[in-house]
Amino acid sequence: MSQDMVEIFVNNKHYAKVDRKGALGDIVNLCMPYLEFMSAYAMRDWILEACNLVEETLEWKANSTINKKIRYLREYFSKHTELDRERMQQFTINVILSANGLGTLRGFGFGEIGSNYQRNPEVISIHNG
């Protein structure tokens, strides 16, 4: 197996072989079929556990960008304890886009979560599956 690929197992079952750089987005993306039914706290926990899993698989010296994203996510959740379900859905989609290098459109990033997210074509395509 290439050094750039990592095997992902969920509940002791093989999920996929993913590129190390996109592992965070791929792991968070596992929740997309269930996002409609998840509470805000379940989404937060899913993202934080994805961060833990990625930390176990990556060599940090070579992946400072992912390290920064994980630090940002943890800081964000430590500062924002009151979670709104709709905002967490938007945030989860933004995490997936950002982790896969598909940054959100201007005005729709992490710092600007609002009701206008539905106009973002990347978000619409991920949300609609």
Beta strands, then each sheet from edge to edge (+ up, - down):
strand 1: 5-10
strand 2: 13-19
sheet 1: 1+ 2-
end
